[in-house]
Amino acid sequence: MRWSDLLRRGTADPTLTFARKKWEQPGKFVWVAPRETVTAPTGKEYPLCVTVYFKDADDVVKPYQPSMDGMTEAEDWYVGVSGQPPE
């Protein structure tokens, strides 16, 4: 699966997690957070862009920015968690 597929599937189903086959450490995954809105100081609400989060092998979560490879070249994304590749 490619990065664009991950974004489409993750946006449609925010319960899915995704990993790359090349990730060697077990327990890593990303997910697409559901869309939210934010209220500006003017009182008007605006939609936030979709955010992808990354849970690393040390159980730390941060916003995820894929490498150029992960975003444009990789086709090894799959639904799941690293160390538990699909069958």
C-alpha positions as CSV (number, residue, x, y, z in Angstrom):
1,M,0.0,0.0,0.0
2,R,1.2,3.5,-0.7
3,W,1.1,6.6,1.5
4,S,-1.9,8.0,-0.3
5,D,-3.8,4.8,0.3
6,L,-3.0,4.9,4.0
7,L,-4.4,8.5,4.2
8,R,-7.6,7.5,2.4
9,R,-8.1,4.4,4.5
10,G,-7.1,5.9,7.8
11,T,-9.4,8.9,7.2
12,A,-12.3,6.6,6.4
13,D,-11.6,4.4,9.4
14,P,-9.6,6.0,12.3
15,T,-9.5,2.7,14.2
16,L,-6.9,1.4,11.7
17,T,-3.2,1.4,12.4
18,F,-0.5,1.2,9.8
19,A,3.2,0.1,9.7
20,R,5.9,-0.4,7.1
21,K,7.4,-3.8,6.4
22,K,10.9,-2.2,6.6
23,W,10.4,-1.2,10.2
24,E,12.5,-3.7,12.2
25,Q,11.6,-2.7,15.8
26,P,8.3,-4.3,16.9
27,G,5.4,-2.1,18.2
28,K,5.6,0.9,15.8
29,F,2.5,2.2,14.0
30,V,0.9,5.3,12.7
31,W,-2.8,6.3,12.6
32,V,-4.9,9.1,11.2
33,A,-6.6,11.1,13.9
34,P,-10.3,12.0,13.2
35,R,-10.9,15.5,11.9
36,E,-11.5,18.2,14.4
37,T,-12.3,21.9,14.5
38,V,-10.5,24.7,16.3
39,T,-11.9,28.0,17.4
40,A,-9.9,31.0,16.5
41,P,-9.7,34.1,18.7
42,T,-12.4,35.7,16.6
43,G,-14.8,32.9,17.7
44,K,-15.1,31.4,14.3
45,E,-14.4,27.6,14.0
46,Y,-12.1,26.2,11.3
47,P,-11.4,22.6,10.4
48,L,-8.0,21.2,11.3
49,C,-6.1,19.3,8.7
50,V,-5.9,15.6,9.2
51,T,-3.1,14.7,11.5
52,V,-1.1,11.4,11.4
53,Y,0.4,10.2,14.7
54,F,3.3,7.9,15.2
55,K,3.7,5.5,18.2
56,D,7.4,4.5,18.3
57,A,8.9,1.4,19.9
58,D,9.5,3.4,23.1
59,D,5.7,4.1,23.5
60,V,6.1,7.8,22.7
61,V,3.5,9.4,20.4
62,K,4.2,12.3,18.1
63,P,2.9,13.9,15.0
64,Y,4.3,11.9,12.0
65,Q,6.0,13.4,9.0
66,P,7.0,10.6,6.7
67,S,10.3,10.6,4.9
68,M,10.3,11.3,1.2
69,D,10.7,7.6,0.7
70,G,7.8,6.8,3.0
71,M,5.6,9.3,1.3
72,T,6.5,9.0,-2.4
73,E,8.3,5.7,-3.1
74,A,7.3,3.2,-0.5
75,E,4.7,0.6,-1.3
76,D,5.3,-1.5,1.9
77,W,2.7,0.2,4.1
78,Y,0.2,-2.3,5.6
79,V,-2.6,-2.3,8.1
80,G,-1.2,-3.4,11.4
81,V,1.8,-2.9,13.8
82,S,5.5,-3.4,13.1
83,G,6.7,-6.8,14.1
84,Q,3.3,-8.3,13.2
85,P,3.3,-8.1,9.4
86,P,0.2,-9.3,7.5
87,E,0.1,-12.8,6.3
